Amino acid sequence: MIANYNQLLLWLWIAGALGGALQAASSCAAEQREEIVTMKRQIEALQKQMADVIQVNQEKQKRIETLEQQVKSLQQAPQAAKIDNVLDRALAKLGAPTEPGAKTTGPALTYGPSPAGSPAGTIRLADVSVDMLMAGGTSTANEDQLQDLQGGGHDPKKRGFTVSQTELSFAGAVDPYFNFESHMVATHDPITGATGLELEEAYATTTSMPFGLQMKAGHFLTEFGRINPTHPHAWTYLDQPIINTRLFGGDGLRNPGARLSWLAPAPWFSLLYLGAQNATGETAVSFIGNEPIGGRPVDARRVHHPDDLLYTARWENSVNLTDTLTALFGFSGLHGPNSTGPGGETWIGGTDFMLKWRPSDTTRTGHFVTWRTELMGRRYIADRFENDAGVVPSGTLRDWGFYTQVEAGINKSWSAALRFDYATGTGPDYAVGEDNVARESRQLDPFRDTRWRISPLLNWRLSEFSRARFQYNLDRADHLENVSGHDDPYVHSLWMGLEVMIGAHPAHKY
């Protein structure tokens, strides 16, 4: 009985164990089935993503094949072949590679201005720009008087409107050895309405001379002081200083010639210029010009030897006094023959100074202060001459003057400036009166009398390519007291100027 009971317990235990094992096996199988289903879903998702990628790649490949076919068709066109040949010849001439992987045998071809520090062999296409200056306003002087008061060739010269100039400029590299720059100016006479076209500058400069040397050759503005070598659109004011007009004429001193510059190995920026130019023509009024000075006659002289040329010298310096303060100063000299006769000669000397404060945040705020001053004088040794009034002996005419101006930046768009001009002279002018007698008359000469001018100005820079200027002039000139119908030596003038430019204009000197 007991044995049967023990066997029953054993069979019950075996049955329980088998049931637990079967239950565990069933649970494990269920978990495996769930994992298998999850993995199948993941595989299906990956297969779908792969199919999408394959479809996109196939579409891209079709687009690439279509574009390649279009390029092939264009290359087979006769006109495209011509263009390709022209480009290949031009690139080969410049030394640039014409095929992928080809080696460059010469200078590289780039577009636009060469970046600072680029090698002398970098070739760039020409920069082209057009710049227009115009002015409008009024004055207490009439239009005839304004021609003398506003003697600069690009000054406002008429009540109403004046188109001062329209300048077309080109600049670029010729080859690894020369750069070229050209400026053509279209003018409009505000009185007669006549238009004209003149060559303002056209010159080449070297790029690879050793020892800090550079040669300039062509037709260019003489590097004397700071106003004469710069173009009117680079000026702060609408008109050029009185003393510049008196010594260098309305269009500034410029003529064909050559000059050599040397960058000295000094701890500061120091540059020396030596040059020679023709001394004749309307752009050399203090030398063999077309207009008489001091009532003296004009003797048409010709170039026979080196003494008949105009010689120039200038020493230019720049020193950083602090991180925000820079001082620039220079000394200039000229010597050449004048138009009074074989014994006539002219000496001109000058000095210029500029102090500029430019804080580190000036790009954001527009704040700056600039003070500029130029002082210059002329020693005009006139030869003797004879006319109906008799013999006028030789003599020396001295003229000198200066301008000083301060400009301050108010914000990024507006700046204000104030300039003072002064000019005077010594030595007699000669004018023949109705009684055929020569008399001294310097104070009657609008280009030799004593005069001064005060000019406040507001400058509104709308963008990098346009600006408006508002200028008031108070002139005091001795010759006005002797002008018929005008016995007041003071003149009040108000001018507004507009400048617009398109293109990339060549950089001008700071």
Residue pairs with C-beta under 8 A, 6 or more apart in sequence:
74 80
75 81
75 84
87 98
88 98
91 97
91 98
91 109
92 98
94 106
94 107
94 109
94 123
95 104
95 105
95 106
95 107
96 104
96 106
96 107
96 108
96 109
97 103
97 104
106 121
106 176
107 119
107 121
107 122
107 123
107 175
107 176
108 121
108 122
108 123
109 123
109 124
110 118
110 122
110 123
110 124
111 124
111 125
112 124
112 125
112 127
112 504
113 124
113 127
113 504
114 122
114 124
114 173
120 176
120 177
120 207
120 208
121 176
122 173
123 173
123 175
123 176
124 172
124 173
125 172
126 170
126 171
126 172
127 169
127 170
127 171
127 172
127 503
127 504
127 505
127 506
128 168
128 169
128 170
128 503
128 504
129 168
129 169
129 501
129 502
129 503
129 504
129 505
129 506
130 166
130 167
130 168
130 169
130 501
130 502
130 503
131 166
131 167
131 169
131 233
131 499
131 500
131 501
131 505
132 163
132 165
132 166
132 167
132 499
132 500
132 501
133 154
133 163
133 164
133 165
133 166
133 232
133 233
133 497
133 498
133 499
134 161
134 162
134 163
134 164
134 497
134 498
135 156
135 161
135 162
135 164
135 238
135 495
135 496
135 497
135 498
136 156
136 160
136 161
136 162
136 495
136 496
137 156
137 159
137 493
137 494
137 495
137 496
138 159
138 160
138 493
138 494
139 146
139 149
139 159
139 473
139 491
139 492
139 493
139 494
140 490
140 491
140 492
140 493
141 149
141 475
141 480
141 486
141 491
141 493
142 159
142 486
143 157
143 158
143 159
143 191
145 480
145 483
145 486
145 491
146 156
146 157
146 158
146 159
146 493
147 157
147 191
148 446
148 447
148 479
149 446
149 475
149 477
149 491
149 493
150 156
150 157
150 239
150 493
151 242
151 245
151 246
151 250
151 446
151 447
152 239
152 240
152 244
152 245
152 250
153 187
153 249
153 250
153 251
153 252
154 164
154 165
154 232
154 239
154 240
154 250
154 251
155 162
155 164
155 238
155 239
155 240
155 250
156 162
156 164
156 238
156 239
156 493
156 495
156 497
157 190
157 191
158 190
158 191
160 190
161 190
162 188
162 190
163 187
163 188
163 190
164 232
164 238
164 497
165 185
165 186
165 187
165 232
166 185
166 186
167 183
167 184
167 185
167 186
167 200
167 231
167 233
168 183
168 184
168 185
168 186
169 181
169 182
169 183
169 184
169 503
169 505
169 506
170 180
170 181
170 182
170 183
171 179
171 180
171 181
171 182
171 506
172 179
172 180
173 179
173 180
173 207
174 180
174 204
176 207
176 208
177 206
177 207
177 208
178 204
178 205
178 206
178 207
179 204
179 205
179 207
180 202
180 203
180 204
181 201
181 202
181 203
181 204
181 205
181 506
182 199
182 201
182 202
182 203
183 199
183 200
183 201
183 202
183 231
184 197
184 198
184 199
184 200
185 197
185 198
185 199
185 200
186 195
186 196
186 197
187 195
187 196
187 197
187 198
188 194
188 195
189 195
189 196
198 251
199 219
200 221
200 231
200 251
200 254
201 218
201 219
201 220
201 221
201 254
202 218
202 219
202 220
203 216
203 217
203 218
203 219
203 220
204 216
204 217
204 218
205 214
205 215
205 216
206 213
206 214
206 215
206 216
207 214
209 215
211 262
212 262
212 263
212 264
212 265
213 260
213 261
213 262
213 263
214 260
214 261
214 262
214 263
215 258
215 259
215 260
215 261
216 258
216 259
216 260
216 261
216 275
217 257
217 258
218 256
219 254
219 255
219 256
220 254
220 257
220 259
221 228
221 229
221 230
221 252
221 253
221 254
222 228
222 229
222 252
222 253
222 254
222 255
222 275
222 277
222 310
222 312
222 334
223 229
223 259
223 273
223 275
223 312
223 314
223 332
224 248
224 253
224 312
224 314
224 332
224 334
224 348
224 350
224 376
225 244
225 330
225 332
225 350
225 352
225 374
225 376
226 330
226 352
226 354
226 372
226 374
226 509
227 235
227 240
227 241
227 244
227 252
227 374
228 244
228 248
228 252
228 253
229 509
230 508
230 509
231 508
232 240
233 499
233 501
233 505
234 508
236 405
236 407
236 417
236 419
236 457
236 459
237 405
237 417
237 419
237 455
237 457
237 469
237 471
238 457
238 469
238 471
238 495
238 497
239 471
239 473
240 252
241 374
241 401
241 403
241 419
241 421
242 401
242 403
242 421
242 422
242 423
242 451
242 452
242 453
243 374
243 376
243 400
243 401
243 402
243 403
243 421
243 422
243 423
244 252
244 374
244 376
244 403
245 447
246 378
246 399
246 401
246 423
246 447
246 448
247 253
247 285
247 286
247 348
247 376
247 378
247 399
248 285
248 286
249 282
249 283
249 284
249 285
249 286
249 289
249 291
251 282
251 283
252 283
253 283
253 284
253 286
253 334
254 283
255 277
255 278
255 279
255 280
255 281
255 283
255 284
255 310
256 277
256 278
257 275
257 276
257 277
257 278
257 309
257 310
258 275
258 276
258 277
259 273
259 274
259 275
259 276
259 277
259 312
260 273
260 274
260 275
261 271
261 272
261 273
261 274
262 271
262 272
263 269
263 270
263 271
264 270
264 271
264 272
268 317
268 318
268 319
268 320
269 317
269 318
269 319
270 315
270 316
270 317
271 315
271 316
271 317
272 313
272 314
272 315
272 316
273 312
273 313
273 314
273 315
273 316
274 312
274 313
275 311
275 312
275 313
276 306
276 309
276 310
276 311
276 312
277 309
277 310
277 312
278 284
278 303
278 309
278 310
279 287
279 288
279 308
279 309
279 310
279 336
279 337
280 287
280 288
280 289
280 301
280 303
281 288
281 289
281 290
282 289
282 290
282 291
284 310
284 336
285 291
285 293
286 293
286 334
286 338
286 346
286 348
286 378
286 380
287 310
287 336
287 337
287 338
287 339
287 346
288 301
288 336
288 337
288 338
288 339
289 298
289 338
289 339
290 298
291 298
292 298
292 339
293 338
293 339
293 340
293 380
293 382
293 397
293 447
293 448
294 380
294 382
294 397
294 427
294 428
294 429
294 430
294 442
294 445
294 448
295 429
295 430
295 431
295 438
295 441
295 445
296 339
296 340
296 382
296 385
296 392
296 430
297 339
297 340
297 385
297 387
298 339
299 339
299 340
299 341
299 342
299 344
299 383
299 385
300 339
301 308
301 337
301 339
301 342
302 308
303 309
307 337
308 336
308 337
309 336
310 334
310 335
310 336
311 334
311 335
311 336
312 332
312 333
312 334
313 332
313 333
313 334
314 330
314 331
314 332
314 333
315 330
315 331
315 332
316 328
316 330
317 328
317 329
317 330
318 326
318 327
318 328
319 326
319 327
319 328
320 326
321 327
323 360
324 357
324 358
324 359
324 360
325 355
325 356
325 357
326 355
326 356
326 358
327 353
327 354
327 355
328 352
328 353
328 354
328 355
328 356
328 510
329 351
329 352
329 353
329 354
330 351
330 352
331 349
331 350
331 351
332 349
332 350
332 351
332 352
332 376
333 347
333 348
333 349
333 350
334 346
334 347
334 348
334 349
335 345
335 346
335 347
335 348
336 345
336 346
337 344
337 345
337 346
338 344
338 345
338 346
338 380
338 381
338 382
340 382
340 383
340 385
341 382
341 383
341 384
341 385
342 383
343 381
343 383
343 384
343 394
344 380
344 381
344 382
344 383
345 381
346 378
346 379
346 380
346 381
347 378
347 379
347 381
348 376
348 377
348 378
348 379
349 376
349 377
350 374
350 375
350 376
350 377
351 374
351 375
351 376
352 372
352 373
352 374
352 375
353 372
353 373
353 374
354 370
354 371
354 372
354 373
355 370
355 371
355 372
356 368
356 369
356 370
356 371
357 368
357 369
357 370
358 368
359 365
359 367
359 368
361 367
362 368
362 409
364 412
365 409
365 411
365 412
366 409
366 410
366 411
366 412
366 413
366 414
366 415
367 408
367 409
367 410
367 411
368 407
368 408
368 409
368 415
369 406
369 407
369 408
369 409
370 406
370 407
370 408
371 404
371 405
371 406
372 404
372 405
372 406
372 407
373 402
373 403
373 404
373 405
374 402
374 403
375 400
375 401
375 402
376 400
376 401
376 402
377 398
377 399
377 400
377 401
378 397
378 398
378 399
378 400
379 396
379 397
379 398
380 396
380 397
380 398
380 399
380 427
381 394
381 396
382 394
382 395
382 396
382 397
383 394
384 391
384 392
384 393
384 394
385 391
385 392
386 392
387 432
387 438
388 432
388 436
389 432
389 436
389 437
389 438
390 438
392 430
392 438
395 427
395 428
396 427
397 425
397 426
397 427
397 428
397 429
397 448
398 425
398 426
398 427
399 423
399 424
399 425
399 448
400 423
400 424
400 425
401 421
401 422
401 423
401 424
402 421
402 422
403 419
403 420
403 421
403 422
404 419
404 420
405 417
405 418
405 419
405 420
406 417
406 418
406 419
407 415
407 416
407 417
407 459
408 415
408 416
408 417
409 415
410 416
412 461
413 460
413 461
413 462
414 458
414 459
414 460
414 461
415 458
415 459
415 461
416 456
416 457
416 458
416 459
417 456
417 457
417 459
418 454
418 455
418 456
418 457
419 453
419 454
419 455
419 457
420 452
420 453
420 454
420 455
421 451
421 452
421 453
421 454
421 455
422 451
422 452
423 450
423 451
423 452
424 449
424 450
424 451
425 442
425 448
425 449
425 450
426 442
427 442
428 440
428 441
428 442
429 440
429 441
429 442
429 444
429 445
429 448
430 438
430 439
430 440
430 441
431 438
431 439
431 441
431 444
432 438
433 439
442 448
442 449
443 449
443 450
443 478
443 479
443 482
444 479
444 482
445 479
446 477
446 479
449 477
449 478
449 479
450 477
450 478
451 475
451 476
451 477
451 478
451 479
452 475
452 476
453 473
453 474
453 475
453 476
454 473
454 474
455 471
455 472
455 473
455 474
456 471
456 472
457 469
457 470
457 471
457 472
458 469
458 470
458 471
459 467
459 468
459 469
460 467
460 468
460 469
460 470
461 467
462 468
465 500
465 501
465 502
466 498
466 499
466 500
466 501
467 498
467 499
468 496
468 497
468 498
468 499
469 495
469 496
469 497
469 498
469 499
470 495
470 496
470 497
471 494
471 495
471 496
471 497
472 492
472 493
472 494
472 495
473 491
473 492
473 493
473 494
473 495
474 490
474 491
474 492
475 490
475 491
475 492
475 493
476 489
476 490
476 491
477 489
477 491
478 489
480 486
480 487
480 488
480 489
480 490
480 491
481 487
481 488
481 489
